[in-house]
């Protein structure tokens, strides 16, 4: 590492996923080789061409958050706050509540941590879509007086970050990042940059999304982006398979506590991993399709490796963007092959979207959490439904079962509509 360079470590993770609440629940679900895709229950999908999604099961925000707070929050922000509390608690940053069985409105930081040096960068690509569509229906059905006053604070994209900051008293830099499905990977990279620049000692970073909604389902379906295997949802998402036909919509949140390494050591915080590098580019090619040769993704990989002062041969694992769309998977595979060369045969690649769907703006956060836990366990979860690997995807995809292997360093890839590419490089604790 270059002299004087600031090291950034991960001291906590939190998640809400289609397996349920909790980061450990997410990782154990991914290793269980069980798809979460099923017929949509959030609304009646009978008239829709796409009728399947990966929903967070049985989620009642009142089981996790103060009842007074819940009406102020769109589901995406509810997911964000639940994941935030888990991540901050694991990092040892939250003062214990007086009544552990209650859900107090405020959960402040422990003594000794300067709240003005703790930032929040929580992304979303769609934000309060449920609140927006619900209140639009009320407007059409009953007039302007029927619209909830909470619309103005439940709808904005920044409210994952804003509400987490308010609840925990985090007074450092606080904002959202929007780059479609690369949003939360960019948020995590931005959080690292804030710490390296000396603007914060700790940043809560990642993303949240709740887009299993009639409007988004109709829109993505009309664009041809979603799988239409309504009769066999568990086998619908099939990244890198020759018969892939689109992604399955998902929802949830994934947040990391990033911390200056010296700050974490001074307070005796656990270190789960090191966030070593970040690279971002744009294909500048097409609004929805990546450059077929994968050059934008490849350049983001190279930039992230350079930022991490790592060589391609140092990487053991790639958590791929792997959406299960024909062009995207092939372009990503070409990018991996272009960057890693012959070493690509020894890089364990997986797409967690095969099991939990595409969580859109939350994907980079959820997948970064999965990558951190994979390195800690020395286990790569499998890509589901890889029955006939596409020859155009010439990479080592982990399937059909989890793979125990050396995991000292890993990349997590996130790409989005608009040509956005974001790559994170993580190192195992003590690597």
C-alpha positions as CSV (number, residue, x, y, z in Angstrom):
1,X,0.0,0.0,0.0
2,X,1.3,3.5,-0.9
3,X,2.7,5.4,2.1
4,X,0.1,7.5,3.8
5,X,-2.8,5.9,2.1
6,X,-5.9,5.5,4.2
7,X,-7.2,2.0,4.6
8,X,-10.9,1.4,4.7
9,X,-12.4,-1.6,6.4
10,X,-15.9,-3.1,6.8
11,X,-17.0,-3.4,10.4
12,X,-20.6,-4.2,10.0
13,X,-23.1,-5.5,7.5
14,X,-26.9,-5.5,7.4
15,X,-29.4,-6.9,4.9
16,X,-33.1,-7.4,4.1
17,X,-33.6,-9.9,1.2
18,X,-36.1,-12.3,-0.3
19,X,-34.8,-14.8,2.2
20,X,-35.9,-12.5,5.1
21,X,-34.3,-10.1,7.5
22,X,-30.6,-10.3,8.3
23,X,-27.3,-10.6,6.6
24,X,-26.7,-14.1,7.9
25,X,-30.2,-15.1,6.7
26,X,-29.2,-13.8,3.3
27,X,-26.0,-15.8,3.1
28,X,-27.4,-19.0,4.5
29,X,-30.3,-18.7,2.0
30,X,-27.8,-18.3,-0.9
31,X,-25.9,-21.4,0.1
32,X,-29.2,-23.4,0.5
33,X,-29.5,-23.6,-3.3
34,X,-33.1,-22.4,-3.0
35,X,-34.7,-19.9,-5.3
36,X,-37.0,-17.2,-3.8
37,X,-38.9,-16.5,-7.0
38,X,-42.6,-17.1,-6.9
39,X,-45.9,-15.7,-8.2
40,X,-46.3,-12.1,-7.0
41,X,-48.5,-11.6,-3.9
42,X,-48.0,-7.8,-3.5
43,X,-50.7,-7.2,-6.1
44,X,-52.8,-9.3,-8.4
45,X,-50.6,-10.0,-11.4
46,X,-53.3,-11.8,-13.4
47,X,-53.4,-9.2,-16.3
48,X,-49.6,-8.9,-16.5
49,X,-47.3,-10.6,-18.9
50,X,-44.8,-11.1,-16.1
51,X,-46.3,-12.5,-12.9
52,X,-43.3,-13.5,-10.8
53,X,-40.8,-11.8,-8.5
54,X,-38.6,-12.3,-5.5
55,X,-40.5,-10.6,-2.6
56,X,-39.3,-10.1,1.0
57,X,-41.4,-12.7,2.8
58,X,-43.8,-11.8,5.6
59,X,-42.2,-8.4,6.2
60,X,-44.1,-6.2,8.7
61,X,-42.1,-3.0,9.4
62,X,-43.8,-2.7,12.8
63,X,-41.9,-5.8,13.9
64,X,-38.6,-3.9,13.4
65,X,-39.3,-0.2,13.6
66,X,-41.2,2.3,15.8
67,X,-44.8,2.4,14.9
68,X,-44.7,6.2,14.9
69,X,-42.0,6.1,12.2
70,X,-43.5,3.5,9.9
71,X,-46.1,5.7,8.2
72,X,-43.4,8.1,7.2
73,X,-41.5,5.5,5.2
74,X,-41.9,4.0,1.8
75,X,-41.0,0.3,1.9
76,X,-37.6,0.9,0.4
77,X,-36.7,3.2,3.3
78,X,-38.2,0.6,5.8
79,X,-35.8,-2.0,4.3
80,X,-32.9,0.6,4.5
81,X,-33.5,1.3,8.2
82,X,-33.8,-2.3,9.2
83,X,-30.5,-3.1,7.4
84,X,-28.9,0.0,8.9
85,X,-29.7,-1.0,12.4
86,X,-28.2,-4.4,11.9
87,X,-25.0,-3.1,10.3
88,X,-24.4,-0.4,12.9
89,X,-25.2,-2.8,15.8
90,X,-22.7,-5.4,14.4
91,X,-20.1,-2.7,14.2
92,X,-20.6,-1.9,17.9
93,X,-21.7,1.6,17.1
94,X,-25.2,1.7,18.8
95,X,-25.8,2.4,22.4
96,X,-27.9,-0.4,24.0
97,X,-31.5,0.6,24.3
98,X,-33.1,0.8,27.8
99,X,-35.7,-1.7,26.7
100,X,-34.3,-4.3,24.2
101,X,-37.8,-5.5,23.4
102,X,-39.0,-2.0,22.3
103,X,-38.3,-0.2,19.1
104,X,-37.3,3.3,20.2
105,X,-37.6,6.2,17.8
106,X,-33.9,7.1,18.2
107,X,-31.0,4.7,18.5
108,X,-28.0,6.9,19.1
109,X,-24.3,6.1,18.7
110,X,-22.2,4.8,21.5
111,X,-20.2,7.3,23.5
112,X,-16.7,8.1,22.1
113,X,-17.8,8.2,18.4
114,X,-18.2,11.7,17.0
115,X,-21.5,11.7,15.1
116,X,-20.3,14.6,13.0
117,X,-17.7,12.2,11.5
118,X,-20.2,9.5,10.6
119,X,-21.8,9.7,7.1
120,X,-24.6,8.0,5.3
121,X,-24.6,7.2,1.6
122,X,-27.7,5.1,0.9
123,X,-28.7,4.6,-2.7
124,X,-31.9,3.7,-4.6
125,X,-32.6,3.7,-8.3
126,X,-36.4,4.1,-7.9
127,X,-37.0,5.3,-4.4
128,X,-40.5,5.7,-3.1
129,X,-42.3,4.1,-6.0
130,X,-45.0,2.4,-3.9
131,X,-45.8,5.7,-2.1
132,X,-45.9,7.5,-5.4
133,X,-48.3,5.1,-7.2
134,X,-50.5,4.7,-4.1
135,X,-50.9,8.5,-3.7
136,X,-51.4,9.0,-7.4
137,X,-54.3,6.5,-7.2
138,X,-55.8,8.4,-4.3
139,X,-55.5,11.7,-6.2
140,X,-57.3,10.2,-9.2
141,X,-59.9,8.5,-7.1
142,X,-60.7,11.2,-4.5
143,X,-59.0,14.5,-5.4
144,X,-56.0,16.3,-4.0
145,X,-57.3,16.3,-0.4
146,X,-56.9,12.5,-0.4
147,X,-53.2,12.6,-0.9
148,X,-51.2,11.9,2.3
149,X,-49.0,14.7,3.7
150,X,-46.3,12.0,4.2
151,X,-45.9,11.7,0.4
152,X,-43.3,14.5,0.4
153,X,-41.0,12.7,2.8
154,X,-41.8,9.1,1.8
155,X,-41.2,9.4,-1.9
156,X,-37.7,11.0,-2.3
157,X,-34.7,8.8,-3.2
158,X,-32.6,10.3,-0.4
159,X,-34.8,9.2,2.4
160,X,-32.9,5.9,3.0
161,X,-29.9,8.0,3.9
162,X,-31.9,10.8,5.5
163,X,-34.1,8.7,7.8
164,X,-31.1,6.5,8.9
165,X,-29.1,9.6,9.7
166,X,-32.0,11.1,11.7
167,X,-32.7,7.8,13.6
168,X,-29.1,7.3,14.7
169,X,-27.9,10.9,14.9
170,X,-25.4,10.6,12.1
171,X,-24.4,14.2,11.3
172,X,-21.7,13.7,8.7
173,X,-22.1,13.8,4.9
174,X,-25.4,12.3,3.9
175,X,-26.9,11.8,0.5
176,X,-28.1,9.3,-2.1
177,X,-26.4,8.1,-5.3
178,X,-28.4,7.3,-8.4
179,X,-26.9,5.3,-11.2
180,X,-29.6,2.7,-11.9
181,X,-28.6,-0.8,-11.0
182,X,-25.0,0.4,-10.2
183,X,-26.3,2.8,-7.6
184,X,-25.4,1.1,-4.3
185,X,-22.0,-0.1,-5.5
186,X,-21.3,3.6,-6.5
187,X,-22.6,4.6,-3.0
188,X,-20.2,2.2,-1.3
189,X,-17.3,3.5,-3.5
190,X,-18.3,7.1,-2.7
191,X,-18.4,6.2,1.0
192,X,-14.8,4.9,0.7
193,X,-13.8,8.1,-1.1
194,X,-15.3,10.2,1.7
195,X,-13.2,8.4,4.3
196,X,-10.0,8.5,2.2
197,X,-10.5,12.3,1.7
198,X,-10.8,12.8,5.5
199,X,-14.4,13.9,5.4
200,X,-15.6,11.1,7.6
201,X,-14.3,8.4,9.9
202,X,-17.3,6.1,9.3
203,X,-19.8,5.8,6.5
204,X,-23.0,3.7,6.4
205,X,-23.2,2.9,2.7
206,X,-25.2,0.7,0.3
207,X,-28.7,0.7,-1.1
208,X,-32.3,-0.2,-0.8
209,X,-35.1,-0.9,-3.2
210,X,-38.8,-1.9,-3.1
211,X,-39.9,-2.1,-6.8
212,X,-42.2,-5.1,-6.8
213,X,-44.9,-2.8,-7.9
214,X,-47.5,-2.9,-10.8
215,X,-46.0,0.1,-12.6
216,X,-42.4,-1.2,-12.5
217,X,-43.5,-4.7,-13.4
218,X,-45.4,-3.4,-16.4
219,X,-42.6,-1.1,-17.4
220,X,-39.7,-3.6,-17.2
221,X,-42.0,-6.2,-18.8
222,X,-42.8,-3.9,-21.7
223,X,-39.1,-3.3,-22.2
224,X,-38.5,-7.0,-22.5
225,X,-36.1,-7.1,-19.5
226,X,-38.0,-9.6,-17.4
227,X,-38.2,-13.3,-17.6
228,X,-41.7,-14.6,-18.5
229,X,-41.3,-18.1,-17.1
230,X,-44.5,-17.6,-15.0
231,X,-45.1,-21.3,-14.9
232,X,-41.7,-22.2,-13.4
233,X,-40.5,-19.2,-11.4
234,X,-37.8,-21.1,-9.5
235,X,-36.0,-21.7,-12.8
236,X,-36.6,-18.3,-14.3
237,X,-33.4,-16.5,-13.4
238,X,-30.6,-18.4,-15.0
239,X,-27.5,-16.2,-15.5
240,X,-25.0,-17.4,-18.1
241,X,-27.3,-20.2,-19.2
242,X,-28.0,-20.5,-22.9
243,X,-31.7,-20.3,-22.3
244,X,-31.8,-17.1,-20.2
245,X,-34.6,-14.8,-21.1
246,X,-34.5,-11.9,-18.6
247,X,-34.2,-11.0,-14.9
248,X,-36.6,-11.6,-12.1
249,X,-37.5,-8.5,-10.1
250,X,-36.3,-8.5,-6.5
251,X,-36.3,-6.2,-3.4
252,X,-34.4,-5.6,-0.2
253,X,-31.5,-3.7,1.2
254,X,-27.8,-4.2,1.7
255,X,-25.6,-1.8,3.8
256,X,-22.0,-1.8,5.0
257,X,-20.4,0.1,7.8
258,X,-17.2,1.4,6.3
259,X,-14.5,2.7,8.7
260,X,-11.1,4.2,8.6
261,X,-8.9,1.3,9.7
262,X,-7.1,3.2,12.4
263,X,-10.4,4.4,13.8
264,X,-11.8,0.9,13.9
265,X,-8.6,-0.4,15.7
266,X,-8.7,2.4,18.3
267,X,-12.2,1.3,19.4
268,X,-11.5,-2.4,19.1
269,X,-14.1,-2.9,16.4
270,X,-14.3,-6.2,14.5
271,X,-13.0,-6.1,10.9
272,X,-15.0,-8.3,8.5
273,X,-13.1,-7.3,5.4
274,X,-11.2,-4.5,3.7
275,X,-12.7,-2.3,1.0
276,X,-9.6,-1.9,-1.1
277,X,-10.7,-0.5,-4.4
278,X,-13.4,1.0,-6.5
279,X,-13.7,1.7,-10.2
280,X,-16.5,3.4,-12.2
281,X,-17.0,4.0,-15.9
282,X,-19.7,4.5,-18.5
283,X,-20.1,2.5,-21.7
284,X,-21.4,5.6,-23.5
285,X,-23.0,3.1,-25.9
286,X,-26.8,2.7,-25.3
287,X,-29.4,3.4,-22.6
288,X,-30.2,-0.2,-21.8
289,X,-27.7,-2.4,-23.6
290,X,-24.0,-2.7,-22.6
291,X,-21.3,-2.5,-25.2
292,X,-21.3,-6.1,-26.5
293,X,-17.5,-6.4,-26.1
294,X,-17.8,-5.5,-22.4
295,X,-15.2,-2.7,-22.7
296,X,-16.9,-0.4,-20.2
297,X,-17.2,-3.1,-17.6
298,X,-13.6,-4.3,-18.3
299,X,-12.3,-0.8,-17.7
300,X,-14.2,-0.5,-14.4
301,X,-12.6,-3.8,-13.3
302,X,-9.1,-2.5,-14.3
303,X,-9.7,0.8,-12.4
304,X,-10.9,-1.0,-9.3
305,X,-7.9,-3.4,-9.3
306,X,-5.5,-0.4,-9.8
307,X,-7.2,1.4,-7.0
308,X,-6.7,-1.6,-4.8
309,X,-3.1,-2.0,-5.9
310,X,-4.0,-5.5,-6.9
311,X,-3.2,-7.7,-9.9
312,X,-5.8,-9.8,-11.7
313,X,-4.1,-13.0,-10.3
314,X,-4.9,-11.8,-6.8
315,X,-8.6,-12.1,-7.3
316,X,-10.2,-15.4,-6.2
317,X,-13.9,-14.6,-6.7
318,X,-16.2,-12.3,-8.7
319,X,-19.8,-11.7,-7.5
320,X,-21.1,-11.0,-11.0
321,X,-23.8,-8.5,-12.0
322,X,-25.2,-11.6,-13.8
323,X,-28.7,-10.4,-14.6
324,X,-29.8,-13.4,-16.7
325,X,-30.4,-11.2,-19.7
326,X,-28.8,-12.4,-23.0
327,X,-26.6,-9.4,-23.9
328,X,-25.6,-8.4,-20.4
329,X,-24.3,-11.8,-19.3
330,X,-22.3,-12.3,-22.4
331,X,-20.8,-8.8,-22.2
332,X,-19.8,-9.3,-18.6
333,X,-18.2,-12.6,-19.3
334,X,-16.2,-11.0,-22.0
335,X,-15.1,-8.3,-19.6
336,X,-14.0,-10.8,-17.0
337,X,-12.1,-12.8,-19.6
338,X,-10.5,-9.6,-21.0
339,X,-9.2,-8.5,-17.6
340,X,-8.3,-11.8,-16.0
341,X,-7.1,-13.7,-19.1
342,X,-6.0,-17.2,-18.4
343,X,-6.6,-16.5,-14.7
344,X,-10.3,-16.3,-15.4
345,X,-10.3,-20.1,-15.3
346,X,-9.4,-19.9,-11.6
347,X,-11.8,-17.1,-10.6
348,X,-15.0,-18.4,-9.0
349,X,-17.8,-16.5,-10.5
350,X,-21.4,-16.5,-9.2
351,X,-24.6,-14.5,-9.6
352,X,-26.7,-14.2,-6.5
353,X,-29.5,-12.7,-8.6
354,X,-30.2,-16.3,-9.7
355,X,-31.6,-16.9,-6.2
356,X,-32.9,-13.5,-5.0
357,X,-33.7,-11.7,-8.3
358,X,-32.4,-8.3,-9.3
359,X,-32.8,-5.9,-6.5
360,X,-32.0,-3.0,-8.9
361,X,-30.5,0.0,-7.0
362,X,-30.0,-2.3,-3.9
363,X,-28.1,-5.0,-5.9
364,X,-24.6,-3.7,-5.3
365,X,-25.2,-3.3,-1.6
366,X,-26.8,-6.7,-1.2
367,X,-24.1,-8.4,-3.3
368,X,-21.3,-6.6,-1.4
369,X,-22.7,-8.0,1.8
370,X,-22.8,-11.5,0.3
371,X,-19.2,-11.1,-0.9
372,X,-18.0,-10.0,2.5
373,X,-19.7,-13.1,4.1
374,X,-18.5,-15.4,1.4
375,X,-14.9,-14.4,2.1
376,X,-15.4,-14.8,5.8
377,X,-16.8,-18.3,5.3
378,X,-14.5,-19.3,2.5
379,X,-17.6,-20.4,0.5
380,X,-18.9,-19.1,-2.8
381,X,-22.7,-19.6,-3.1
382,X,-23.8,-21.1,-6.4
383,X,-25.5,-19.7,-9.4
384,X,-28.8,-21.5,-9.8
385,X,-30.3,-22.9,-12.9
386,X,-27.1,-23.2,-14.9
387,X,-28.1,-26.2,-17.0
388,X,-26.3,-25.4,-20.2
389,X,-23.6,-22.7,-19.9
390,X,-23.6,-20.4,-22.9
391,X,-20.3,-20.8,-24.8
392,X,-20.3,-17.0,-25.1
393,X,-19.9,-16.9,-21.2
394,X,-16.5,-18.6,-21.0
395,X,-15.9,-18.2,-17.3
396,X,-15.8,-20.4,-14.2
397,X,-19.4,-20.2,-12.9
398,X,-20.0,-21.9,-9.5
399,X,-22.8,-24.4,-10.0
400,X,-24.8,-26.3,-9.0
401,X,-23.6,-26.3,-5.3
402,X,-21.6,-24.0,-3.1
403,X,-17.9,-24.1,-3.5
404,X,-15.4,-24.0,-0.6
405,X,-12.3,-22.3,-1.8
406,X,-9.6,-19.8,-0.9
407,X,-11.1,-16.3,-0.8
408,X,-8.5,-13.7,-0.1
409,X,-9.8,-11.1,-2.5
410,X,-12.9,-10.6,-4.5
411,X,-14.7,-8.2,-7.0
412,X,-18.3,-7.3,-6.8
413,X,-19.7,-6.0,-10.2
414,X,-22.7,-3.8,-10.7
415,X,-23.8,-2.4,-14.1
416,X,-26.9,-0.3,-14.9
417,X,-29.1,1.3,-17.5
418,X,-27.5,4.5,-18.8
419,X,-24.2,2.6,-19.3
420,X,-23.1,2.8,-15.7
421,X,-20.4,0.4,-14.4
422,X,-19.2,0.1,-10.8
423,X,-16.8,-2.5,-9.4
424,X,-15.7,-3.0,-5.8
425,X,-12.6,-4.9,-4.7
426,X,-12.7,-6.4,-1.2
427,X,-10.0,-8.3,0.7
428,X,-10.6,-10.8,3.4
429,X,-9.9,-9.7,7.0
430,X,-6.2,-10.3,7.7
431,X,-5.5,-11.2,4.1
